[in-house]
Amino acid sequence: MKKSDKINSSCPSGFPEFLPGEKRLELYLLDTIRQVFESYGFTPIETPAIERLEVLQAKENQGDNIIYGIHPILPPNRQIEKEQAGETSEEARALKFDQTVPLAAYITRHLNELTFPFARYQMDVVFRGERAKDGRFRQFRQCDIDVVARRELSLMYDAQMPAIIAEIFEKINIGKFLIRINNRKVLTGFFESIKVSETQIKSCLEIIDRAEKIGFSQVKIELEKKGLSGEQIEKIMDFTKIEGAVDEILNSLKNMVNNQNYSEQFTKGVEELETVILGVRNFGVSENHFCIDLSIARGLNYYTSTVYETTLVNNESLGSICSGGRYENLVGTFLGETMPGVGISIGLTRLISRLLKAGILNPFPATPAQVMIVNMDNALLSFYLDLSQKLRKAGINVVTEFEKRALGKQLQLADKQSIPLCVIIGSEEAESQKCSLKNLKTGEQIEVPLVNLIESVKINLGNG
């Protein structure tokens, strides 16, 4: 590239970049989510951003995700190294597109060092080569939890997931939400019972999973294309539209088990769903926060039992804000054994972008500083620095002006950054061990002895 060539410094499409206030909001949400995860005993891990391509593509783990490959780009003066190494000597590597497949590899690598059931949380960035659009990114942060066992995993772990979801969204206060719960065995068992072939069931689940996006009229068309009869389609439509309170739906399902010839898979799914709902109630989740929704399928093939989708009430157009479910074979892929697990994922980057756009959340102030020490006299800089450190030791975030400027400009700078308080000290105030404390929100300015400054600042900040 010539020096005269202009470099395009804009962000690549689909790779988000937060402003400071938005990043502070993300950090607050991450901290809140982390605290809830840890309160249920989940332990943190982090896996590499890059995995071997064969790991990411193992069996059907890749799904429909487009993977970003990684290839070394050597500078011109080091091309000989590339020739000496040879193209084929560099094993294929790629950026991880989710955190469940890397979890499987992580467990394989550390099997003898982990205790099972293994409950972990992970809040890493992942990459997908998707078509970038509103709320859909190529780089985004996911907040995942999974519990994995080596043989059997209690359904109470399935019941615990809605409790965790509810606690997180109550704490971040984004309005009324609904955790919609279903069981894939109920759906697959129902399909079996109405004579849908095994090869058609997978497609049916994928179509039902898209019902909210495409509408039931399109669902009907899609099912017809898959070769289902009109009678089968009507039964599926009627079944997935069963509505009512949790107990009403459970009773309807149990009546179907008792009064008609439904498959063993269907019966097992109804039993599991009832057990999970009982557990959700025992965890104290409000009845307003969860329901049974027989149209929830989670199109990903590895889900085998309980599935979840969480939406904001009256803001359903935002899509799922947290989803997940139980799987039997995904994590044990590399070990050749069944390792049942259950997990949920919050696509935090997507969630933040949509909540900000909808006005449900607002960015934080750009700076975490709560106080600005105004510079009235360069000769007092050491005095200002000492005072700043005392405030910081008291747990107060402080920014110190190192150069003297007009008082109005310094106050304007503080206000622009949403710093609520300014401490004003000139030579006379320093000599008398006093200062002026100005509240930029109210415009009030009071004189405070320096020995009482920390207390006065905390009172003004609302910390008592």
C-alpha positions as CSV (number, residue, x, y, z in Angstrom):
1,M,0.0,0.0,0.0
2,K,1.2,3.5,-0.9
3,K,1.5,6.1,1.8
4,S,-0.9,8.2,-0.2
5,D,-3.6,5.5,-0.2
6,K,-6.4,6.3,2.2
7,I,-7.1,3.5,4.7
8,N,-10.7,2.5,5.3
9,S,-10.9,2.6,9.1
10,S,-14.6,1.9,9.4
11,C,-15.8,-1.2,11.3
12,P,-16.3,-4.3,9.2
13,S,-20.0,-5.1,8.8
14,G,-21.4,-7.1,11.6
15,F,-18.6,-6.4,14.1
16,P,-20.0,-4.0,16.7
17,E,-18.2,-1.3,18.6
18,F,-19.6,0.2,21.7
19,L,-19.3,3.8,22.9
20,P,-18.0,4.2,26.5
21,G,-21.5,4.5,28.0
22,E,-22.7,1.4,26.1
23,K,-19.6,-0.6,27.2
24,R,-20.2,0.4,30.8
25,L,-23.8,-0.9,30.4
26,E,-22.5,-4.2,29.0
27,L,-20.0,-4.5,32.0
28,Y,-22.8,-3.9,34.4
29,L,-25.0,-6.6,32.8
30,L,-22.0,-9.0,32.7
31,D,-21.4,-8.4,36.4
32,T,-25.1,-8.9,37.3
33,I,-25.3,-12.1,35.2
34,R,-22.0,-13.4,36.7
35,Q,-23.3,-12.9,40.2
36,V,-26.4,-14.9,39.6
37,F,-24.5,-17.7,37.9
38,E,-22.1,-17.9,40.8
39,S,-24.9,-17.8,43.3
40,Y,-26.0,-21.2,41.9
41,G,-22.5,-22.6,42.1
42,F,-21.4,-22.3,38.5
43,T,-17.7,-21.9,38.0
44,P,-16.0,-19.8,35.2
45,I,-14.0,-21.1,32.3
46,E,-12.7,-19.6,29.1
47,T,-11.9,-21.5,26.0
48,P,-9.6,-20.3,23.1
49,A,-11.2,-18.1,20.4
50,I,-9.6,-20.5,17.9
51,E,-10.3,-24.2,17.8
52,R,-9.2,-26.9,15.3
53,L,-11.6,-26.9,12.4
54,E,-12.2,-30.6,12.8
55,V,-13.5,-30.0,16.3
56,L,-16.0,-27.3,15.2
57,Q,-17.2,-29.5,12.3
58,A,-17.5,-32.7,14.3
59,K,-20.6,-34.6,13.2
60,E,-23.5,-32.2,13.0
61,N,-22.1,-29.7,15.5
62,Q,-21.6,-27.0,13.0
63,G,-25.3,-26.9,12.0
64,D,-26.0,-24.1,9.6
65,N,-23.4,-21.8,11.1
66,I,-20.8,-20.3,8.7
67,I,-17.3,-20.7,10.3
68,Y,-14.5,-18.1,9.9
69,G,-11.3,-19.9,9.0
70,I,-7.9,-18.7,10.3
71,H,-4.8,-18.5,8.1
72,P,-1.5,-16.8,8.9
73,I,-0.6,-13.8,6.8
74,L,3.1,-13.2,6.8
75,P,4.8,-9.8,6.0
76,P,6.6,-9.6,2.6
77,N,10.0,-10.0,4.2
78,R,9.0,-13.3,5.8
79,Q,7.4,-15.1,2.9
80,I,10.3,-17.6,2.8
81,E,9.0,-19.0,6.2
82,K,5.7,-19.8,4.5
83,E,7.5,-21.5,1.7
84,Q,9.7,-23.5,4.1
85,A,6.8,-24.5,6.3
86,G,4.6,-25.4,3.3
87,E,0.8,-24.7,3.1
88,T,-0.2,-28.2,4.1
89,S,1.8,-28.2,7.4
90,E,-0.4,-25.7,9.0
91,E,-3.5,-27.5,10.4
92,A,-6.9,-26.0,9.7
93,R,-8.1,-23.7,12.5
94,A,-11.1,-21.5,12.8
95,L,-12.9,-19.1,15.2
96,K,-15.4,-20.6,17.5
97,F,-19.1,-20.0,16.5
98,D,-20.6,-21.0,19.8
99,Q,-19.5,-22.1,23.3
100,T,-21.1,-25.5,23.5
101,V,-18.9,-27.3,21.0
102,P,-15.7,-25.8,22.7
103,L,-17.2,-27.0,26.0
104,A,-17.2,-30.5,24.7
105,A,-13.6,-30.2,23.6
106,Y,-12.7,-28.6,27.0
107,I,-14.3,-31.5,28.9
108,T,-12.4,-34.0,26.7
109,R,-9.1,-32.2,27.4
110,H,-9.6,-31.9,31.2
111,L,-11.8,-35.0,31.9
112,N,-9.7,-36.3,34.7
113,E,-9.3,-32.8,36.3
114,L,-13.1,-32.0,36.5
115,T,-15.8,-33.0,39.0
116,F,-19.1,-34.1,37.7
117,P,-21.8,-32.9,37.4
118,F,-19.7,-30.1,35.9
119,A,-21.4,-26.7,36.2
120,R,-19.7,-24.0,34.3
121,Y,-20.4,-20.5,33.0
122,Q,-18.7,-18.8,30.1
123,M,-19.0,-15.2,28.8
124,D,-16.8,-15.2,25.7
125,V,-17.0,-13.6,22.3
126,V,-17.9,-15.9,19.4
127,F,-17.9,-15.4,15.6
128,R,-20.3,-16.4,12.8
129,G,-20.2,-15.6,9.2
130,E,-23.8,-14.6,9.1
131,R,-25.4,-11.9,6.9
132,A,-25.1,-8.8,9.1
133,K,-28.3,-7.0,9.8
134,D,-30.2,-5.3,12.6
135,G,-29.6,-7.2,15.8
136,R,-27.6,-9.9,14.0
137,F,-23.8,-9.8,14.4
138,R,-20.7,-11.6,13.1
139,Q,-18.9,-11.1,16.4
140,F,-20.9,-11.1,19.6
141,R,-20.7,-12.0,23.3
142,Q,-22.6,-15.0,24.7
143,C,-23.3,-15.7,28.4
144,D,-23.7,-19.4,28.7
145,I,-24.2,-21.9,31.5
146,D,-24.2,-25.7,31.2
147,V,-24.4,-28.6,33.7
148,V,-22.9,-31.8,32.3
149,A,-22.9,-35.3,33.9
150,R,-21.2,-38.5,32.9
151,R,-24.1,-40.8,33.2
152,E,-27.4,-39.4,34.5
153,L,-28.5,-35.8,35.2
154,S,-31.4,-34.9,37.4
155,L,-34.3,-33.1,35.9
156,M,-34.0,-30.6,38.7
157,Y,-31.1,-29.1,36.8
158,D,-33.6,-28.5,34.0
159,A,-35.9,-26.8,36.5
160,Q,-33.1,-24.7,37.9
161,M,-32.5,-23.0,34.5
162,P,-35.8,-21.0,34.6
163,A,-35.0,-19.9,38.1
164,I,-31.7,-18.5,37.0
165,I,-33.2,-16.8,33.9
166,A,-35.9,-15.2,36.1
167,E,-33.5,-13.9,38.6
168,I,-31.2,-12.4,36.0
169,F,-34.0,-10.5,34.2
170,E,-35.6,-9.4,37.4
171,K,-32.3,-7.9,38.5
172,I,-31.7,-6.0,35.3
173,N,-35.2,-4.7,35.3
174,I,-36.2,-4.8,31.6
175,G,-39.9,-5.3,32.1
176,K,-42.2,-8.3,32.1
177,F,-40.8,-11.5,30.5
178,L,-42.0,-15.0,29.9
179,I,-40.0,-18.2,29.9
180,R,-41.7,-20.6,27.6
181,I,-41.0,-24.2,28.4
182,N,-41.6,-27.4,26.3
183,N,-40.1,-30.9,25.9
184,R,-38.9,-32.2,22.6
185,K,-40.0,-35.7,23.5
186,V,-43.6,-34.4,23.7
187,L,-43.3,-33.1,20.1
188,T,-41.4,-36.0,18.6
189,G,-43.7,-38.4,20.4
190,F,-46.7,-36.7,19.1
191,F,-45.4,-36.8,15.5
192,E,-44.7,-40.5,15.9
193,S,-48.2,-41.0,17.2
194,I,-49.8,-39.5,14.1
195,K,-47.6,-41.6,11.9
196,V,-45.1,-38.9,10.7
197,S,-42.1,-40.8,9.5
198,E,-38.8,-40.7,11.3
199,T,-37.1,-38.9,8.3
200,Q,-39.8,-36.2,8.4
201,I,-39.7,-35.5,12.1
202,K,-36.5,-33.5,12.0
203,S,-37.9,-31.2,9.3
204,C,-41.2,-30.8,11.2
205,L,-39.4,-29.7,14.3
206,E,-37.4,-27.1,12.3
207,I,-40.6,-25.8,10.7
208,I,-42.5,-25.6,14.0
209,D,-39.6,-23.8,15.6
210,R,-40.0,-21.0,12.9
211,A,-43.7,-20.6,13.5
212,E,-43.4,-17.2,15.2
213,K,-41.3,-15.8,12.4
214,I,-43.2,-17.2,9.4
215,G,-46.7,-17.6,10.8
216,F,-48.9,-20.7,11.0
217,S,-50.2,-20.3,7.4
218,Q,-46.7,-20.6,6.1
219,V,-46.1,-23.5,8.5
220,K,-48.9,-25.3,6.9
221,I,-47.4,-24.7,3.4
222,E,-44.0,-25.9,4.6
223,L,-45.4,-29.1,6.1
224,E,-47.3,-29.8,2.9
225,K,-44.0,-29.5,1.0
226,K,-42.5,-32.2,3.3
227,G,-45.2,-34.6,2.3
228,L,-47.5,-34.6,5.3
229,S,-51.2,-35.3,4.8
230,G,-53.9,-32.7,5.4
231,E,-55.1,-34.7,8.4
232,Q,-51.6,-34.8,9.9
233,I,-51.1,-31.1,9.4
234,E,-54.4,-30.2,11.0
235,K,-53.5,-32.4,14.0
236,I,-50.1,-30.7,14.3
237,M,-51.6,-27.2,14.1
238,D,-54.2,-28.0,16.7
239,F,-51.6,-29.6,19.0
240,T,-49.1,-26.7,18.9
241,K,-51.9,-24.2,19.5
242,I,-53.0,-25.7,22.7
243,E,-53.1,-22.8,25.2
244,G,-54.0,-22.1,28.8
245,A,-52.6,-22.0,32.3
246,V,-49.7,-24.3,33.0
247,D,-51.9,-26.9,34.9
248,E,-54.5,-26.8,32.1
249,I,-52.0,-27.7,29.5
250,L,-50.5,-30.4,31.7
251,N,-53.9,-31.9,32.3
252,S,-54.7,-31.8,28.6
253,L,-51.4,-33.7,27.9
254,K,-52.0,-36.2,30.6
255,N,-55.6,-36.8,29.4
256,M,-54.1,-37.5,25.9
257,V,-51.7,-40.1,27.5
258,N,-54.6,-41.8,29.4
259,N,-57.3,-41.8,26.8
260,Q,-55.5,-42.3,23.5
261,N,-52.8,-44.5,21.9
262,Y,-49.8,-42.2,22.1
263,S,-46.2,-43.3,21.8
264,E,-43.9,-44.1,24.7
265,Q,-41.8,-41.1,23.7
266,F,-44.8,-38.8,24.1
267,T,-45.7,-40.3,27.5
268,K,-42.1,-39.9,28.7
269,G,-42.0,-36.3,27.5
270,V,-45.2,-35.4,29.4
271,E,-43.8,-37.0,32.6
272,E,-40.5,-35.1,32.3
273,L,-42.3,-31.8,31.6
274,E,-44.5,-32.2,34.6
275,T,-41.4,-33.0,36.8
276,V,-39.6,-29.9,35.5
277,I,-42.7,-27.6,36.1
278,L,-43.0,-28.9,39.6
279,G,-39.3,-28.1,40.1
280,V,-39.6,-24.6,38.7
281,R,-42.4,-23.9,41.2
282,N,-40.3,-25.3,44.0
283,F,-37.5,-22.9,43.0
284,G,-40.0,-20.1,43.7
285,V,-40.3,-18.8,40.1
286,S,-43.3,-16.6,39.8
287,E,-46.2,-18.1,37.8
288,N,-46.2,-14.8,35.8
289,H,-42.7,-15.6,34.5
290,F,-43.2,-19.0,32.9
291,C,-45.6,-21.0,30.8
292,I,-45.8,-24.2,28.7
293,D,-45.7,-23.5,25.0
294,L,-46.1,-26.6,22.8
295,S,-44.8,-24.7,19.7
296,I,-41.3,-24.3,21.2
297,A,-39.1,-26.8,19.4
298,R,-35.5,-25.3,19.3
299,G,-34.6,-26.3,15.8
300,L,-31.0,-27.3,16.8
301,N,-30.8,-31.1,16.4
302,Y,-28.9,-31.8,19.5
303,Y,-31.7,-30.9,21.9
304,T,-33.5,-34.0,23.2
305,S,-35.7,-33.1,26.0
306,T,-36.5,-29.8,27.9
307,V,-36.3,-26.6,25.8
308,Y,-36.7,-23.0,26.7
309,E,-37.3,-19.7,24.9
310,T,-37.6,-16.4,26.8
311,T,-39.3,-13.3,25.4
312,L,-40.3,-9.8,26.6
313,V,-44.0,-9.4,27.0
314,N,-45.3,-6.8,24.6
315,N,-41.9,-6.7,22.9
316,E,-42.0,-10.2,21.3
317,S,-40.6,-8.7,18.1
318,L,-37.2,-8.5,19.8
319,G,-37.1,-12.3,19.6
320,S,-35.7,-14.7,22.1
321,I,-33.6,-13.0,24.8
322,C,-32.5,-16.3,26.4
323,S,-32.8,-19.9,25.1
324,G,-31.5,-23.4,25.6
325,G,-32.3,-26.9,26.6
326,R,-31.2,-30.4,27.4
327,Y,-29.0,-32.6,25.2
328,E,-27.7,-36.1,25.5
329,N,-25.0,-36.7,23.0
330,L,-23.4,-33.3,22.2
331,V,-20.7,-32.9,24.9
332,G,-19.7,-36.6,24.8
333,T,-19.0,-36.4,21.0
334,F,-15.2,-36.5,21.4
335,L,-15.2,-39.2,24.1
336,G,-17.6,-41.6,22.5
337,E,-19.9,-41.7,25.5
338,T,-23.3,-40.2,26.5
339,M,-22.9,-37.2,28.6
340,P,-26.3,-35.6,29.4
341,G,-26.3,-31.8,29.9
342,V,-28.6,-28.9,30.1
343,G,-27.8,-25.2,29.4
344,I,-29.0,-21.8,28.5
345,S,-27.5,-18.9,26.5
346,I,-27.9,-15.2,26.5
347,G,-26.7,-13.5,23.4
348,L,-25.7,-10.4,25.3
349,T,-24.5,-8.2,22.4
350,R,-27.7,-8.8,20.4
351,L,-29.8,-8.2,23.5
352,I,-28.1,-4.9,24.4
353,S,-28.4,-3.6,20.9
354,R,-32.1,-4.4,20.7
355,L,-32.9,-3.1,24.2
356,L,-31.1,0.2,23.5
357,K,-32.9,0.6,20.2
358,A,-36.2,0.0,21.9
359,G,-35.5,2.4,24.7
360,I,-35.9,-0.3,27.3
361,L,-32.3,0.2,28.5
362,N,-30.2,3.4,28.3
363,P,-26.4,3.8,28.1
364,F,-24.6,4.6,31.3
365,P,-22.7,7.9,31.7
366,A,-19.5,7.7,29.6
367,T,-17.2,7.9,32.6
368,P,-17.5,6.1,36.0
369,A,-16.1,9.2,37.7
370,Q,-18.4,10.5,40.4
371,V,-16.3,13.5,41.4
372,M,-14.1,16.0,39.6
373,I,-11.4,17.8,41.5
374,V,-11.3,21.2,39.7
375,N,-7.9,22.8,39.2
376,M,-8.0,26.4,40.4
377,D,-4.2,26.8,41.0
378,N,-1.4,24.7,39.4
379,A,0.6,25.3,42.6
380,L,-2.0,23.2,44.5
381,L,-1.7,20.2,42.2
382,S,0.0,18.0,44.8
383,F,-2.8,19.0,47.2
384,Y,-5.4,18.0,44.6
385,L,-3.7,14.7,44.0
386,D,-3.5,13.9,47.7
387,L,-7.2,14.7,48.2
388,S,-8.1,12.6,45.1
389,Q,-6.4,9.6,46.6
390,K,-8.2,10.0,49.9
391,L,-11.6,10.0,48.1
392,R,-10.6,6.9,46.1
393,K,-9.6,5.0,49.2
394,A,-13.1,5.8,50.5
395,G,-14.6,4.1,47.4
396,I,-15.4,7.2,45.4
397,N,-14.4,7.4,41.7
398,V,-12.5,10.6,41.0
399,V,-11.0,12.4,38.0
400,T,-8.5,15.2,38.7
401,E,-7.9,18.1,36.4
402,F,-4.1,18.4,35.9
403,E,-4.1,21.8,34.2
404,K,-5.7,25.1,35.3
405,R,-8.5,26.4,33.0
406,A,-11.4,28.7,33.4
407,L,-13.7,27.3,36.1
408,G,-16.7,27.5,33.7
409,K,-14.9,25.3,31.1
410,Q,-14.0,22.7,33.8
411,L,-17.6,22.6,35.1
412,Q,-18.8,22.3,31.5
413,L,-16.5,19.4,30.9
414,A,-17.7,17.6,34.0
415,D,-21.3,18.1,33.1
416,K,-20.7,16.8,29.6
417,Q,-19.4,13.6,31.0
418,S,-22.3,13.4,33.5
419,I,-20.0,13.7,36.5
420,P,-22.4,14.8,39.2
421,L,-20.1,16.5,41.7
422,C,-17.2,19.0,41.5
423,V,-14.8,19.9,44.3
424,I,-13.6,23.5,44.0
425,I,-10.5,24.5,46.1
426,G,-8.4,27.7,45.6
427,S,-5.5,28.9,47.7
428,E,-7.7,30.4,50.4
429,E,-9.8,27.3,50.7
430,A,-6.7,25.1,50.9
431,E,-5.3,27.3,53.7
432,S,-8.6,27.2,55.7
433,Q,-9.0,23.5,55.0
434,K,-12.4,24.0,53.3
435,C,-13.8,23.5,49.8
436,S,-16.9,24.2,47.7
437,L,-18.9,21.1,46.7
438,K,-21.0,21.8,43.6
439,N,-23.8,19.4,42.6
440,L,-24.1,19.8,38.8
441,K,-27.5,18.0,38.8
442,T,-29.2,20.5,41.1
443,G,-26.9,23.5,40.7
444,E,-26.5,23.7,44.5
445,Q,-23.1,24.7,45.9
446,I,-22.2,24.3,49.5
447,E,-19.1,25.0,51.6
448,V,-17.7,21.9,53.3
449,P,-14.8,21.4,55.7
450,L,-12.3,19.0,54.1
451,V,-12.5,16.7,57.1
452,N,-16.2,16.2,56.2
453,L,-15.8,16.0,52.4
454,I,-16.0,12.3,52.1
455,E,-19.2,12.2,54.1
456,S,-20.7,15.1,52.2
457,V,-19.8,13.5,48.8
458,K,-21.5,10.2,49.8
459,I,-24.6,12.0,51.0
460,N,-24.8,13.9,47.7
461,L,-24.3,10.7,45.8
462,G,-27.1,9.0,47.7
463,N,-24.9,6.6,49.5
464,G,-25.6,8.0,53.0
